[in-house]
Amino acid sequence: MRVALLSDCYLPRLGGIEVQVHDLAHHLVMAGHDVEVITATAGETREHTTETEQVVAPGSDGSQNGTVTVHRLPLPIPGAPPINPFVKDEVRELLTRTPFDVAHGHMGVVSPFATDMIGVALEAGLPTAATWHCVIDRSAPVFRALGHARRWGEAGAALSAVSTMAAERVALITGDDSARATVKVLNNGIDVAQWRPSISPSPSPRADTVAPADDGVVRIVSAMRFVQRKRPGALVDVLRAAREQLDASAPGTMLEAHLVGDGPQRRLIAAQLERHGIDWIHLPGRVTREHLRELHWRSDIYVTTARLEAFGIAALEARTAGLVVAARAGTGVEDFVTDGRNGILRSSDDDLATGLAQLASRPDELARLRAHNVGSPPAQSWDRVVETTLAEYARAQRGAS
């Protein structure tokens, strides 16, 4: 199958959509398909370029499995965001010169490039899928008024979102109760083998990473962009409240937290920690996947206070690494975390702080949940996600016929 992936954003920009579209492209190639990415994200220059990426299977001997072709069509001005409303004809030529079997657009809250190019693909008669990687919240009236999702559904496009919660929100903008489009769930994918800790008794470097040190310290991790939407300030408040409850109910239990990532609010959080003399919450900044993975393997709990989490790939990475996930209920995290089985889900920050304190004070319960996650890999492995993606492509082809 020949697939065109349409996305405003792509590597080298860093973010959830960028990484997921890149990884989807590479795993589709490893599954035997031809993939081209069409994006408004610039490469090394602001010029329109076509380049190729080598595809190498994770954990392989480095042998090339194929290539992904990337067409970069940025606005040719310095500092421009990844949008370009002037390349519709160029993209139409790309899509029809050697016809693709399907086009797959990737939507965020604001995705003018993908929105335009999904329209171009449908106008060209190409089977088209569209996946939302965001939570449609207060912007729902705007999306309903613009009508893109409704028109795409009426044209036969296969609509999906990255979680059950996100899919329900997308369905609401596709029409009224009697004429809503079917919106499927197409979860983000993860390389399970990369994140899962070793459970063998071998002397490999990973053999001692299944459990953190038994020293009375409960180690907490969170990984995020330090932006308001991710609520890093609320996370610090939850951690402090949990620590206060532990000091009162289980004074022998200590907390240590690493909040990984960078962004405009990181300095504000650092100043807050310094002002209050909090030395047990650390801000290591942006780290590599390898560093984060090692940190996960030596920790106990992953915490997120995000309320508008469409999926939560960072939480899934932590759950795959064996961490117990503590998160807000009603988010995309519910697609891979069940309260009491492999994590805790709470409806408010106060309840989350109380649940975190209770979990930290009960080592047997913490060990039980962690053992479940170590021994039970999640369903969002890339082989399954590719299978679900191909089913969406088949649905798009049926809709176009």
Secondary structure as UniProt FT lines:
FT   STRAND          2..7
FT   TURN            11..12
FT   HELIX           16..30
FT   TURN            31..32
FT   STRAND          34..39
FT   STRAND          49..56
FT   TURN            58..59
FT   STRAND          64..72
FT   TURN            78..79
FT   TURN            85..86
FT   HELIX           88..97
FT   TURN            98..99
FT   STRAND          102..107
FT   HELIX           112..123
FT   TURN            124..125
FT   STRAND          128..132
FT   TURN            138..139
FT   HELIX           140..146
FT   HELIX           148..154
FT   TURN            155..156
FT   STRAND          158..161
FT   HELIX           164..172
FT   TURN            177..178
FT   STRAND          183..185
FT   HELIX           192..195
FT   TURN            205..206
FT   HELIX           207..209
FT   STRAND          217..223
FT   HELIX           228..230
FT   HELIX           232..249
FT   TURN            251..252
FT   STRAND          254..260
FT   TURN            264..265
FT   HELIX           266..275
FT   TURN            276..277
FT   STRAND          281..285
FT   HELIX           289..297
FT   STRAND          301..303
FT   HELIX           313..320
FT   TURN            321..322
FT   STRAND          324..328
FT   TURN            329..330
FT   HELIX           332..335
FT   TURN            340..342
FT   STRAND          343..346
FT   HELIX           349..360
FT   HELIX           363..375
FT   HELIX           382..400
//
